[in-house]
C-alpha cells in the first residue's frame, strides 16, 4: 500500500482538531448558517487556518497532503454539521483540485495549487443543461484560435461559482471519434473577459452552499490553460476525479447519517409520551436499530472503497457502490430521524429537518444513484464477458 504523506499520529491530531471545530464551533452556529444562507466569514477564516481548503492537496504545493483513506475519515467528521461548511472547500480538495493534482502540468500546479491550499476557490464546471451525470453530452465548445482557444457555453449548478477564483472548465474540442470523446479541460480565471456568473440558486436545502449557472462567451485562454497540455485528457480527468469524489461524498453521507442517528437517540431518551420516554417503545427502538445498522455498514463500505482506491485495486465499481449505498442510506436514516421526532422533526431549525433536506442532494450530484447502478452493473458484466 502507498505510504501516506501524513503519518498516523499527525493525522489523528488533524482529525481531533477537525472534530472539535465541527462539534463545538460550527454545530452551535447551524441556525445562523440556515437563516443567512451563508457560512460566517470567521468560520471560513478558521477553516483556512486549519488547512482545510487544501487538505487533499500535496504538501509540496502547500496542502496537508491527506490520502483518500484519510480524506474519508475527515469527511465523516465534516458531514456531521451543515454541509455548507464542507462545500466551501470541497471542490478545492475534490473534483476540481484533483484534476489539477492528477492531470495538470508542473507549471499549472505551481500557478494554482498553493493559492487553493491557502483559501482561493476552484469550481468544477462540467454540468450543463443537457449534460449532467454523463459528460458525453457536453455542448460547451473550445475552438482553436491562433495560439490559444475560444471557449463558449453554459454550465449549470456549479458549486462555489459566486465566489470562485478559478473555473476548471470541460469543453468539446471536436466531435467524439475513434481517438476519444473529444473533451478537453481548461483552467479559466473567474475574472477572464466573457465569464458571467448567474444569480445564486435557491435550493431545497444545503443553505450556505452556493451554486449558480456560469456562461462563457468567447472566453480567450492560452495553450497553457489546457490541462496536461493535451486535448484528450479532459474526459479521463473528469471520470477519474468524479470517481474519487464519489468515495468522499459517500463518507460525507455517513457523517450526516451519524448526526441524524445521534439526534434520534438523544430525542428518544428525553422526549416522553404518557410519561414514558419514547425510546422505551419497541417500534422506536426498531427505527434506531435500522439507523445504526445503516451507519455502521456505510462506514465500513467507505473505508473499504478508499482502501481499494489507494491500492489501485478498484477505481470503478467500489466508488459507485459506496456512493449509491451511503447516500441512499443517509436518506433513509434522515427520514427515520424525522419520524422518530414526530411533528417536531418537521419544524424548521430542528437539526433533523435540515439534515433531511441537506442529504437529498447527495443522491444527485457527482453522478445520480441511477448512474452509479449503471456503472456497477455494466462493469461487472464487462468483466464477466472478458473471461469468456
Secondary structure, 3 states (H helix, E strand, C coil): CCCCCCCHHHHHHHHHHHHHHHHHHHHHHHHHHHHHCCCCHHHHHHHHHCCHHHCCCCHHHCCCCCCHHHHHHHHHHHCCCCHHHHHHHHHHHCCCHHHHHHHCCHHHHHHHHHHHHCCCCEEEECCECCECCCHHHCCCEEEEECCEEEEEEEEEEEECHHHCCEEEEEEECCCCECCECCEEEEEEECCCCCEEEEEECCCCCCCCCCEEEEEEEEEEEEHHHEHHHCCCCHHHHHHHHHHHHHHHHHHHHHHHHHHHHHHHHHHHHHCEECCEEHHHCHHHHHHHHHHHHHHHHHHHHHHHHHHHHHCCCCCCHHHHHHHHHHHHHHHHHHHHHHHHHHHHHHCCCCHHHHHHHHHHHHHCCCCCHHHHHHHHHHHHHHHHHHCC
